[in-house]
Amino acid sequence: MERDVIKINEEKCNGCGVCVTGCPEGALQVIDGKARLINDLFCDGLGACIGECPEGAIEVERREAEPYDEREVIKNIVKAGPNVIKAHLQHLQEHGQEEFVNEAIEFLKENDIEVPEYEEKPLACGCPGSAIQDLSQNEVRSDEPVILQAQLQNWPIQLQLLNPNTRFFKNADLLIAADCTPFAYPNFHQKFLKGKILIILCPKLDKFIDGYIEKLTKIFQRQDIKSITIVHMEVPCCSGIEVIVKRALEKAQKDIKIENITITMNGKIK
């Protein structure tokens, strides 16, 4: 079947092994000094390992691969002990893979293996996007009113609602932003949005990723897009926007300049 599987760029990989601990399925090993995907069956294609790689050597690609097999994965994972089982269940739960969670739990019960308790908003998979954080220290109090001019030039802005044939895409500079970024970065309109057409999405929570790739592909094919700016949060799952955009560009056979900007949790440009 054709599905999402991670791809490792061996030229960029330095064999550090950080991604191995970032893969709750045990799909990665360091062999001969390089990270390797040892079995398609073990890779769920969710890309938790991408944010763990310091060299940017991992991406998600769509290709022919054996279907992901949760029972084979959990059978392999139980050998590593309860903490690894817990990390795996947390990872699946955080990405909304309830069917796989149920399969894993069923396997554990069938084999008289204790099912570990795990948080509904876990961190074990290396995806800190759901971590509760107190950012109140960033508050700046001032009696002086601040008046900013809105720079939004198009509506709608949600990718799911946009029509690839809409005329405002013609010769446009695109700003493709994660949903959270305008709230995290206070000067979003003036710094990023001015003069650009806005598209927003969430690569973590949205369930239409394949549809997003297809829609962006049509936009790139049908419109003369001049440039693309991607703005996303520093949490690993948010970097999936770049994967989506690059895959759409490949399908559209377009080479368009991309500027990739990361926003930290305290509202700074990383």
C-alpha positions in Angstrom: 0.0 0.0 0.0 1.0 3.6 -0.4 1.4 5.5 3.0 3.6 7.8 5.0 7.0 6.4 6.1 10.0 8.3 7.4 13.0 8.8 5.1 16.6 9.2 6.3 19.1 11.3 4.4 22.3 9.4 5.0 24.5 12.3 3.9 23.1 14.5 6.7 22.9 11.8 9.3 25.9 11.8 11.7 24.8 8.7 13.6 24.2 10.4 16.9 21.2 8.1 17.6 19.0 10.8 19.2 16.2 9.8 16.8 16.3 6.2 18.1 15.1 7.3 21.5 12.5 9.6 19.9 10.8 6.7 18.1 8.4 5.0 20.4 7.8 2.1 17.9 11.4 1.0 17.9 11.6 1.4 14.1 15.0 3.0 14.1 18.5 1.7 14.9 22.0 3.1 14.4 23.8 0.6 12.1 27.2 1.2 10.5 27.2 4.7 11.9 23.9 5.8 10.4 20.3 5.8 11.6 18.3 3.1 9.7 14.6 2.3 9.4 14.8 -1.4 10.3 11.2 -2.4 9.2 8.4 -0.6 7.5 6.0 -2.5 9.7 7.2 -0.6 12.7 7.0 3.0 11.3 3.7 4.7 11.8 4.6 7.7 9.7 3.7 10.2 12.3 7.2 11.7 12.4 7.9 12.0 16.1 11.6 11.4 15.3 11.8 14.4 12.9 11.9 17.0 15.7 14.5 14.9 17.6 17.1 15.0 14.7 19.6 17.8 15.2 20.8 17.5 11.6 17.5 17.7 9.9 18.2 14.3 8.3 14.7 12.8 8.7 11.5 13.6 6.7 8.3 11.9 5.9 7.7 10.6 2.4 4.7 8.8 0.8 5.7 5.6 -0.9 4.8 1.9 -1.3 5.3 0.2 2.1 3.9 -2.7 4.1 0.9 -1.5 6.2 1.8 -0.4 9.8 1.2 -3.4 12.1 0.5 -2.4 15.7 0.5 -6.0 17.0 4.0 -6.6 15.5 5.1 -3.3 17.0 3.8 -3.9 20.5 5.2 -7.4 20.4 8.7 -5.9 19.7 8.2 -3.2 22.3 7.3 -5.4 25.3 10.9 -6.7 25.2 12.1 -3.3 26.3 10.0 -3.1 29.4 7.0 -1.1 30.9 8.5 2.4 30.4 8.9 1.8 26.7 5.4 0.4 26.5 4.1 3.5 28.3 5.9 5.8 25.9 4.5 4.0 22.9 0.9 4.2 24.2 1.4 7.9 25.0 2.6 8.6 21.5 -0.3 6.9 19.9 -2.8 8.6 22.2 -1.4 12.0 21.6 -1.7 11.6 17.8 -5.3 10.4 18.0 -4.5 6.8 17.0 -7.2 5.3 19.3 -7.6 2.2 17.1 -3.9 1.4 17.5 -4.1 2.1 21.2 -6.9 -0.4 21.6 -5.0 -3.0 19.6 -1.9 -2.6 21.8 -3.9 -2.8 25.0 -5.7 -5.9 23.7 -2.4 -7.6 22.9 -1.0 -6.8 26.4 -4.1 -8.2 28.1 -4.0 -11.3 25.9 -0.5 -12.0 27.0 -1.0 -11.1 30.7 1.2 -8.0 30.5 0.3 -5.1 32.8 -1.1 -2.1 30.9 0.8 1.0 32.2 -1.0 4.2 33.1 -0.3 7.1 30.8 -1.1 10.8 30.7 -3.7 12.2 28.3 -1.3 14.9 27.4 2.0 13.1 27.3 5.6 14.2 26.7 7.3 10.9 26.3 7.2 10.9 22.5 9.2 14.1 22.3 6.2 16.2 21.3 5.9 18.9 23.9 3.2 20.8 22.1 0.6 19.6 24.6 2.7 20.4 27.7 1.1 22.8 30.1 3.3 25.9 30.6 2.9 29.1 32.5 4.0 31.9 30.2 2.6 34.8 32.4 6.1 36.1 33.0 6.1 37.3 29.4 3.3 39.8 30.2 4.3 43.5 29.6 2.1 46.1 31.3 1.8 49.5 29.9 -0.7 52.4 30.2 0.1 53.5 26.6 -2.4 52.2 24.0 -0.9 50.3 21.1 -2.7 50.7 17.8 -1.8 48.2 15.0 -3.2 48.0 11.5 -4.5 44.7 10.4 -2.7 43.3 7.3 -5.1 40.4 6.4 -5.8 40.5 2.7 -7.8 37.4 2.1 -10.7 35.3 3.5 -11.1 32.5 4.2 -7.7 31.6 5.6 -8.2 28.0 6.7 -6.6 25.7 4.1 -9.6 23.4 4.3 -11.9 26.2 3.1 -9.7 27.7 0.4 -10.4 27.3 -3.3 -7.2 26.8 -5.4 -8.7 28.8 -8.2 -9.3 32.0 -6.1 -7.9 35.0 -7.8 -6.0 36.4 -4.8 -3.5 33.5 -5.2 -2.4 34.9 -8.6 1.3 36.1 -8.3 1.0 35.9 -4.5 3.5 35.7 -1.8 2.1 33.1 0.5 2.3 33.0 4.3 1.6 29.4 5.4 1.3 29.5 9.2 0.5 27.2 12.1 -2.8 28.1 13.9 -1.0 29.0 17.1 1.6 31.4 15.7 -0.5 34.6 15.6 -1.2 34.2 19.3 2.4 33.4 20.3 4.0 36.2 18.2 2.5 39.5 19.1 3.7 41.4 16.0 2.5 38.7 13.5 0.6 41.1 11.2 3.4 43.6 10.8 6.3 41.2 10.7 5.0 38.3 8.6 1.5 39.0 7.1 2.0 42.4 5.5 1.8 42.0 1.7 1.1 38.2 1.8 -1.8 35.9 1.3 -2.5 33.8 4.5 -3.1 30.1 4.8 -3.4 28.5 8.2 -3.5 24.9 9.4 -2.5 22.6 12.2 -0.3 19.6 11.2 -0.9 18.0 14.6 -4.6 18.1 15.1 -6.1 18.5 11.5 -7.2 15.2 10.0 -7.0 16.2 6.3 -3.2 16.1 5.7 -3.5 14.2 2.4 -6.2 16.6 1.3 -4.0 19.6 2.3 -1.2 18.3 0.2 -3.5 17.9 -2.8 -5.0 21.3 -2.3 -1.6 23.0 -2.0 -0.5 21.0 -5.1 -3.4 22.5 -7.1 -2.6 26.0 -5.8 1.1 25.7 -6.9 0.1 24.2 -10.3 -2.6 26.7 -11.2 -1.2 29.9 -9.7 2.1 31.7 -10.2 3.2 31.8 -6.6 6.2 34.0 -6.1 7.4 32.9 -2.6 6.4 30.9 0.4 7.0 31.8 4.0 6.3 29.1 6.6 5.8 30.2 10.2 5.4 27.5 12.8 5.9 26.9 16.5 9.1 25.3 17.9 7.3 22.1 19.0 8.4 19.1 16.8 4.9 18.2 15.4 4.5 21.8 14.1 7.4 21.4 11.8 5.2 19.0 9.8 4.0 22.1 7.9 7.3 22.2 6.0 6.9 18.5 5.1 3.4 19.1 3.8 4.5 22.1 1.7 7.6 20.4 0.3 5.5 17.3 -0.7 3.0 19.5 -2.5 5.8 21.3 -4.3 7.2 18.0 -5.5 3.8 16.8 -6.7 3.3 20.1 -8.5 6.8 19.9 -9.9 7.5 23.5 -8.8 10.6 25.1 -7.4 9.5 28.0 -5.2 11.6 29.9 -2.7 10.7 28.9 0.9 11.5 30.9 4.1 11.0 28.8 7.2 10.5 30.7 10.5 10.2 29.1 13.9 8.5 30.9 16.9 9.5 30.0 20.4 7.0 29.4 23.2 7.8 32.8 24.7 7.1 34.7 21.5 10.5 35.1 20.0 11.9 34.2 16.5 14.2 31.2 17.0 
